[in-house]
Amino acid sequence: MKDIHTLVTRRGVLRAGVVGSVGLTAAALFGCRSANPGADGARPGGSAGTTAAVVAPKTFYPHTIPLTTKQPKRGGSLVIAIANDLATLDNAKSGAIGNLGITNTVYDSLLRRKMTSKDTELPGTSDPQKDLEGALAQSWEISPDGMTYVFKIRPGVKWQNVAPVNGRPFVAEDVALSIKRYSTVGIWGPLYEAVAKVETPDAATVRVTLTKPSPDFIVPLAEQNQNIMPREISDNNSIDKVAIGTGPFILTEAVPGKGSKYVRNPDYWGKEGPYLDNYEYRLIPDLAAQLAAFRAGQTGQATAANAREADAIKASVADVQIQQTYFVKASFMTAFNLKLPKWQDERVRRALSLLLDRDEINETLYAGQSATIPVFPWPFVMDHRPTGSELGKWWRYDVAEAKKMLQAAGQENLKFDWPYYNPYQTSQNEVIIDQWKRAGIGVNPQSKDYVSFNSQLVGVSYPDTMQVWDPHGSQADNHFRDHLKTGLPTNVFNIVDPQLDTWADQQSVELNPQKRREIHKKIWDHVLDKAYRIEHANNVTYTVRQPWLRGMLAGVGGEGFKGPFSYMNSQFIPHVWIDK
């Protein structure tokens, strides 16, 4: 029987079935596998680093959709299927897409990310001053010491003409009150820990004074979590069930278990759009049902779980538009309880990394289209997708070396529990478990329900190891301070490292972009060398859009793809139109 690496690297075989077999068990995938991929158990050619497939994924479909040269048409209704249900309309209480996608069709942010229709521009520059532009604020200035931010409010903006706000003018005090509310109510308070005071010298000016320099301060102001809300619905305590904004669409209905509906805002301030008359989010949790509705022409967009499904849609829907997942960082990884002596020994963590065959996962499950990259978004560190040598010594696959390290650490019979909640990557979890078990590791996988999993994750109370997800955030501090610094609640990795603490604080206040990037590189190298966490391959999915859907733009920079019908919909939906 041929080695599995021979079997799975033929693109035709992969696209015909292997990547589409999400339910394949590890036994089915690896039952005929040769015992050793190389003479010494190491990835051929990988002893000096990782192979190209780890960091340079193949791309079957583009990440963006080119704009048409046609003139946009006004009118029509659009239905978009969503899988996540609504829990609250108060952005201060939740960062879930089931909430933010609905509210952020109504609300606007103070700033926003620049937009593009080109794959090459998606990574951005990692410099907020270059990647961001004005939204409700038409301009902003930062003092030389980085301690004062002054925002000039865009003139002529009105709130939507819905009671009790009734279309009144948008003023600086609305911004100040929203910032103060986010600082004190809900889950986003840490974003404003450096704020000393917020002032409004006049109706068109907001001045924010900080306690220390914070180059990241403006980043959340351009993100989905920090949109500006009117004081009226906060004062009357209806903000949990009512959304009234300055955005392109007015909410007419929001029903948990069903979805939400909108009508065009005739007083929208944007220079372009909105072109649609009506818009709807329709809750369809099942992806197969989403695809069926898409094929029937009932919705404008759906998700294909793998390359096989995307190819089938392409064959059955003429001129369909397909986008492939875009990522600059890992989302899932194995974390260690570093309070335990066995995980405090870096040799054990490094050995477990060496036993993860990332190339095999990528080729077998994702047709080479995925990549295993650090949880650090690489644009914060370098101008290109990282190469094998930039990932350090422990990302290669080398069973023999790993066993030597485990023996030296007295852990040749290593055993551990591995709880997880990850319905999106069931097959990958099976393969990871199988790879470790084939190397003699006594891993005990424990599938958890969401509530118990999240309780252990947030409380950093997992007893041994855990497959965790990265708390999202586009600001550098989220990745180079909040996840790493000793004692912070977002340090779900239990890391205690005085050197990292020093660098984390230094980069947080460094105003020079190049000097800050140099500190980020030090942190990147150090964390990879210590193997404080083991990143997993990114799941690859495909967004399929009807051939008549136009105006698809994407936001630059940040931690991943930002576009229409997602978290920050108010920025993108004005450009969308129906070409019928």
N, C-alpha and C positions, 0 to 999 in steps of 0.2 A: 504494500500500500504506500502511495506517495506521501511525503511529508505535507502537512497542512499548508505550509507556506507556499508550496508549489501549487496546491489546489486553489487557494483563495486569492492569488494575486492576478489572476486573469480577469480583467474587467468584465468580460461578457458573462462569466460565471457569477460574479458578484451581483451584477445588475439583474441577472435573470432570477436570482432567488436567495442567495445567502443573506444579503443585507436586509431583505424583506422578511426574513424569518425571525421576527422579534421574539417569538416564543420558543426558539430553539434552546434546548438545554445544553449545558456545558458538555455533557456526555456525548450528545449528538455531534457537537462541533469538534470535539477533540478525541473521540474514541479511536480514530485511526491515525492519530498523530505519531510521528517518529519521536523516539524518546529524547533525542538531543538535537536542537536546531544547529548546533555547531559541535565541533569535536570536544570542546571543553565546557559545553553548556552555556556558552556565551553567544550573543547575537553576532553572526559573522560580520566582521568589519566594525563592530561596535565597541571594542575594548577601550578606545580612546574617547568615546562619547556616544551620543545617540545617533540612530540612523535618520535619514532625511524624512521618512514617513512620519516620524514623531512630530516634527515641527513644520513641515511644509505640505499641508493637505492638498489633495487633488480637488479640483472644482468642476463639477458637472454642470452646475447652473450658476448664474451671476448672483451677487449679493444685492444688486440694485437693479432697477428697471429704467432704461433710458427714457427721457422725456420725448414726447412726440412733437413734431413741428406744427401740428394742427392747432387751430385756435380753440380754446376751451369753450364749452357750451354750458349755459346755465339751465338748471332745472333737473327734475328727476328725483327718484328715491333710491336709497341704497340700504341694503341689509347686510350686516356683518355678523357672522356666527362667532360666539365666544364660548369658552369652556369653563370659565370661572365665574361663580355667582357673586352677587352683591351682598355685602354685610353692613356697610355704613357709607354715608355720603360725606362724612367728615374726614378730610384728608389728614388731619392731625392725629387720627386714631389708628390709621392702617396704611401700610405700603403695598398691600396686595393689589394685583392687577385687576381683580374682579371689582375693586372699588375705584381705583385710580383711572382706569380706562373710561369709566362712566362719567366721573366727575370732571375729568380733564378734557372732555369734549365741550364743557361749559366754562371752565375757569381758564385764566391765562396766568403765566408766570411773569416775574419782573424782567428777567432776561431769558434767552433761549439759545440753543445751539444753532450754529450755522447749518444750512441744509445743502445737500448735494444729490446728484443722481449718478455719481461715478464711484465705482469700487475703490479706486486708488485714493480717494479723499476721505474715506470712512474713518481711518485711524485718527485723523486730526493731528494736532501738534503737542498735546498734553499741556499747553499753555492756555489758561482760561482767557487771557487777554486776546488771544488769536482765534480761539475756537468758539467764543460766545459773541452774541450780538444783542441789541436791545429788543425788548418786547413791550411791556407796559412802561418800562423806563426806556426812553429813546437814547439816553447816553448815561455814562457814569465816569467819575474821576476818582483816583486813588492817591492819597497823599504820599510823598516820597518815603515816609517812614512806615507805610503800610498800615497805619492805625486808623485812618479815616476814609470812609467811602461816601461819596455824594452822588445820588441818583437824581436825574432830571426826568420828571414824569412826562409821558407822551401827551401832547395836547389833544383835546377833542374826543378823548375816550369816555364812553358812557357805560354804566351798568345796564344790563338787560332790563327791558321795560316790564318787569314782573314784580308784583307786590311781595314784600313791603319796600323793596329798593326803588322800584318805579322809574328806572332809567335816569337816575341822578348822575351828575358828573363824577368821574373817577378822580380822586385826589390823593395827595401824598399821605394824608392821615390813614387812608385805607391800607397802605403798605405798612405803615408803622404799627397799626393795630394787628395786622396779620403776623408780622415778625414777632411782636410781643406775645401773641397767642401761641405760636409754634414754640416759643421759648419756654412756655410754662404749662401748656396743655398737650397731652398725648405723648408720642414717642420720639419726636424730633428735637427735643431740648438740647442734646449734646452738640448739634450743629451750630448752636448759638452761644456756646459757653464762653466765647471770647468777646461777646457783645457787652459793652459797658453802658451805652445809652443809645436810643433812637430818637431823633429830633425831626421836626418838620418846620423849618424856618418860614415856609410859605406853602401854598397849596400845590406847588409844582416841584418841591424839593424835599428829598429825604436824606438826612445825614446820619450815618451810623458810625459811632466811635467804638473802637475795640480796646481791650485791655492789653493786647499783644498783637504783633503782626500776624496775619493769617491770609496767605495767598490763596487759600481754598475757600475763603468766605463767600465769594460770589458764585461758586459752582452750584451749591444747592439751590440758589435763587433762579437757576436755569433748568432745574430738574422737576420731575413730575410730582414730587412730594411737597413742594413749597409754593403752591399757587396762591394767588391773592383772593381772599374771600371778603364779602361785605360785612360790615359791623352789625347790620340789622338782623341777619339770621343767627349771628352769634349771640347777640343781646337777648333775642327771644327764645333761645335754646332750640331752634328748629334745624340747626345746621347738620344734624345727624340724618335728617330725612329730606332736606331741601338743598338744592344747589342752584345758585343764581350768580352768574359771573359776568365777565366782559368778553367771553369767548364767542366763537363763530356760530354756536348752536344753543338753542334754548331747550332745556329739559322739560318734556311734557309728561313723562311717565317713567317711573323706576320701580320695578316690582321684583323682589327676590324670587328666584325660581323661574323667572320669565325673561327679563331683560329690561331694556330702556329705549325710549323713543325721543326724538328731537325734531324741532323745526328750525329753519334758517333764522339767524339773528339779523334783522334788517339794518340794525345800527352798529354792526361790527366795524371796528376801527381799521382792520387790515386793508392794505392797498389792493389785495387780490382775494376774490371769493368772499364768502363761500359760494360755490357754484350749485351745490345740491339744495333742493328744497326741503327734503326730509331725510332723516338718518335714523337707523335703528341698530341696536345691539341685540341679537337674539341668542338666548342661552341654549346651546346645543353641546352638552358636556362630552358626548361620545364622538371621537374623531371620525369614525366610520360614518356616522350619521351626518357629520359636517360635510364629508366628501360627497355623500349622496345628495344633499341639498345643493351643493355647488354644481354637481353634474346636471341637476335639474334646472339650473339657472335661478334658483331661489335666493342665493347669497352671492356676494361679490368676492368672497375670499374663504379659503379653508386651509387646513394644515395636512400635509402628507408626511407620515411618520418616517418614511425611508425612501431610498432611491427608486425602489420598485414601484411604490405607489405614485411617486412623482412622474415616472416614465409612463405609467398607465394613464394618468390624467392627461399627459401631453399627447398620448395617442388617441384619446377619446374626445378631447375638447379642442377644437381647432383654434390655433393662435393663442392658446393659454399662456399666461405670463407666470414664470416660476422663479422664485428667489430661494437661494440656499442660505442656511444659517451662517451668520457672521459672528466671529468671536475673537477677542484679543486676550482672553484669560480663561482659566479653568473655573468651573462652577462647583464641581464636587471633588471631594478629597477625603483621605483617611486622616483623622486626627488621633493623637495619642494622649492618654492621661499621664502627663509628665510628672505627676506626683508619685508614680510607681517607679521603683528602682530600675526595672527592666527597660522601661522606655526612656529613662534618663540617660542610658548608655547609647550614645549616638551610633555606635557600631550596629546595634540591633535595628534602629530605624533605617539606617543606610542599607542594611542587608535586605530588609523588607522591600525597599525601593528597587533594589537590584533584581528581586524576584518577580517584579511586575513587568510582563512582556507587553509594552505599550504598542509596539508595531503590530503584534499579533491581534490585539484588540481592534486597532484602527483598520487593518486590512480585512479582518474577518467580519466585523460587524458594520463597518462604515465605508467599505469600499475605498479606503485610503483617503476619504474626504474629511476626516476628523483630524485632530491633533491633540497631543497631551502637552500643554504648556502651563507655566506657573499661574497661580491664582493672582499674582501681580499683573495688571494690564501692561503689556510690554511697551506701549507708547510712552509710558512714564519713565522708561529706562533707556530705550533705544529707538532708532528711526526705522527699524526693520523687524520682521518677525524673527524671533531668536533662532539661532542655529544650534546644532548639537553641542558645540564647544561652550556655548553661553549658558548651558543648562547644568554645567558641573559634571562631576564624576559618577553620580549615583542614579542617573536616568537611563543608563544602558541596561541591557538584560544580561546578567551574568550569574548563573546559578552556582557555579563552583566558587567564585569569590564570595558570594553571599554566605555560603555554608562555612567557609573558613572564618568569616567575621562572626557568625553566630557561635561557632565553637570557641573562638577566642573570648567571647563575652559570656560563655557558660550558658548559652541559650540554644544549644543544638536541638533541643526538644521544645522549641517555642510554641506556646499555646496562648490564645487570646479570644475573647468575645468580640464580635464585630456587628453591633446593631446598626440598622439602616432603615431609612424610609425614602425610597426613590423609585416610584412607579414608572418614571420616564426612562430608566436605564436598567430594566430588569435583566436583560440579556448580558449587559456588561458586568453587572454584579456577579452573575453566575460564572462568567469567564474569569474574573478576578479571583473569586473563591477557588475555582478549579486550579488556576496557576499556582496559588500559594499551597494548596493541598498537594499538588504534584511534586512540589519541592520539599514536602515533609512537614509543612507548617500546620499546626493544629488549630485552624481557624474555625470558630463557632459562629456562623452567621445567624443574626436574629432580626427578622423582619418586624418592624414596629408600626403601629398605627400612628397617624400624624400627631395626635395629642401627646402621647407618651414620648415619642421621638423628640418633638419640639421642646417638651418640658426638660428633657435631659440636655438637649443642645443649649438652650437659652440659659439653663442653670449651671452649665458646664459641670454636669454631675454624672457623665457617663463613666462606668466603672473601669473600663479597660481601653479599648479603642472605639472609634465611631466613624461611620461615613457621614461627613457633614457637608453642608452647602455654605457657600460664601455669602455673608450678609452683603447685600448690594449697596453700591455707592460709587458715584463717579469721581469724587474728589480723591486726591492722592492720600490725604490723611486716613481715609477709610482703609486703605491697603497697606500703608507704610507706617501707620501708628496704631489705629484703633484695633486691628487684628493681632497686634504683636506686643504692645506695651504691657508690662507687668501690672496686673490688678484691674485693668479695664474690663467691663462686663462683656464687651465685644471680642475679647481675646478668648475665643472658644477653644483655642489650642493649648491653653494652660502653659503658655510659654513664659519662662522667667529667664531673662537674658539681659544683664546690665548694659552690655554693648548695644544691643538692639534698642533698649530704652533711650540711650543717649542719642543714637542716630534718629530715632523716631521723633524726639523733641526738636532736634536740630533742623530736620527737613520741614517740620511743621511751621516754622517761622522764617525760613530762608526765602527771601524775596527774589533772589537772582535765579532765573529758571535753569541756567546751566549748572550752577552750583547745587541746586536742589536735585537735579537729575543725577549728579555724581553721588550724592548721598543715597539716592534711591538704588543706584547700582551696587553700592556697598551692602545695602540691606538685602537686595536680590541675591547676591553671591553668598552672603552669610547664611541666609535662611535655606537656600538650596544645599549648601555644604553640610549644614547641620541636619538636614532632612527632618525638619520639625513637622512636616506634613507631606503626604504623598498624593499628588494630584492625579485625577483620573481623566480619561479622554472625554472630550465634549461630545454630547449627543448631537447628531446632525438631523435636522428636520427641514422641510421645504414648505414655503408659503406659496400657494397657488392662487392666482388672481384671474378674474375674468378678462377676456381680450378687450372688452369695452371699458375697462377701468383705467383712467388716466390720472396723471398728476402725482405719481408716486415719488416722493422725496424722502431722504433719510438724513438724520442728524449726524454731525461729525463728532469724533472724539468720544470720551466716556468709556464705559466698560463693555459696551456691546452695541448691537444694532438698535437704533431708535427710528421709528417710522410711523406711518399712519395706522390707526385702529389698535393702538397699543397704549402704553402708559401716558404718553405726552400727546394725545390726539389733537388738542386744540391748535398746536403748531402746524400740523400737517394736513388736517382735514379740509382747511379752506382751499387747498390747491387741487383737491380731488374732484374729478368730473366724469360724467358718463358719456362715452362716445357712441351714441346710438342715433 
